[in-house]
Amino acid sequence: MLITLGIRNIAPSAEDPRHDVYIAQLDPDAARPFCLGQSIRGGHAERGGSIHLALDELEAWPGDWRQHLRHAGCAWAIAPIEAALRSGELQSALDALVAGAEQRRGDAS
């Protein structure tokens, strides 16, 4: 099950004047738990896409995952992921990310 860490429209941008939406999601039970997506223009035949990445794939991804999280409005998620990259302890990062997403969802209610 995907848990949304952040989603935000950064338009107007170089990609589109009205719709350039970044999303960061987490599937804590998946082998590749980090889902990073972008929707450009919206609607049918839109541009963009998403990718699922494992912890050890984040740094090699040609995009900048940290900037992607900032664009998605969840810069708070960078620190636990960086800690997991240093320690190799994915589960503690997943726990922190799930708790952070739940807290922010509760704050938004």
HELIX and SHEET records of a PDB file:
HELIX    1   1 LEU A   55  GLU A   57  5                                   3    
HELIX    2   2 TRP A   65  HIS A   71  1                                   7    
HELIX    3   3 ALA A   75  ALA A   77  5                                   3    
HELIX    4   4 ILE A   78  SER A   87  1                                  10    
HELIX    5   5 LEU A   90  ALA A  108  1                                  19    
SHEET    1   A 4 ILE A   3  ASN A   9  0                                        
SHEET    2   A 4 ASP A  20  LEU A  26 -1                                        
SHEET    3   A 4 PHE A  34  ILE A  40 -1                                        
SHEET    4   A 4 ARG A  47  LEU A  53 -1                                        
END                                                                             
